[in-house]
Amino acid sequence: MISPLLANIALHGMEAEVKAAMGKDLNEWYKATGNKGRRDSLRSLTCVRYADDFIFAHHSKEIIEKLTPVVAQWLSGMGLTLKESKTRITHSLAQGGVNFLGFNIRQFRCSVHHAKKGRKTLIKPSREAEKRHQASIKETIQRAPNTGALISRLVPKIVGWRNYYRTVVSRKSFEKMDHLMYWKVFAKVSRDGNAKTVTKHKADTIHAHLPQHTDQKITRHIKVKGMRSPFDGDWTYWATRLGKSPDLTPRQAKLLKSQKGRCGHCHQWFETEDLLEVHHVDGNHRNNKQANLQLLHRHCHQGITRTMLHDKAKHVEEPCAAKVASTVLKPSGRGDSFA
């Protein structure tokens, strides 16, 4: 884990420095060529980086072509060089698109009814990533000495791969991986089995005990806003996003995420200065099921509690104010009586 950290430290500030150097070069280029047309703004120059892998994107090919030597010069000051086999210039609409960190990024032309600019961007698992995963599954199945080892070794590989690609267009890739995995398990069992029926039954049993790639729900990644950090004290944002926060109890953070940052009563957004309380919907504080809990503002919770106590008091039977009439008195036996 120290390698990506050191790479991030070494390349920190590269985007800002490259943009500044590009600005000077572009000004000289514009003066030399006498270009009076629209100048490409460097604001649209985007850099995406993870450790020592990075991509620069811009809508102008000329800008990208001038960018390569500038990046190489900046890296040379740190004793680093660009790897020629991994450095290339391509268009997002080109056949094959762009492969980055195991993802394939490609744009497709479409109607303006589907996308405002007539282009639709799809991010999928790359072909190379699929082949590596298939090879890893095949090797694990072939080397497993028994069924228990096969299942225990495959589970982390399946779960890890599907979690990595759960935010992109991966449904077809997941279906393909499940299909190939089943037949690899079938081939493994058939080498040791005799009857075809017994082999199929055993393969189905093993496959049923394995997590499926398609069990993973596709959830789109939501970009972190601005320059926010988990350590900036904004517990409302991070608990709503991650479902956990050092400033909240685990139950409060989980409820905040499920309620998408809103109060369960007034439906207003929570603020960092708000006081929070957990409300039991049915009034039973022993019923701590998720469906019976709501996260509320303290003043909202107090208002609901007063209403519940008032309603409960209404249903309590009050004693009658008047005395119950007594029975008719019996005669005293002295001859006098009441009529």
Secondary structure, 3 states (H helix, E strand, C coil): CHHHHHHHHHCCCHHHHHHHHHHHHHHHHHHHHCCCCCCCCHHHCEEEEECCEEEEECCCHHHHHHHHHHHHHHHHCCCCCCCHHHCCCCCCCCCCCEEECCEEEEEEECCCCCCCCCEEEEEEECHHHHHHHHHHHHHHHHHCCCHHHHHHHHHHHHHHHHHHCCCCCCHHHHHHHHHHHHHHHHHHHHHHCCCHHHHHHHHHHHHHCCCCHHHCCCCCCCCCCCCCCCCCCCHHHHHHHHCCCCCCCHHHHHHHHHCCCECCCCCCECCCCCCEEEEECCCCCCCCCHHHEEEEEHHHHHHHHHHHHHHHHHCCCCCCCCCCCCCCCCCCCCCCCCC
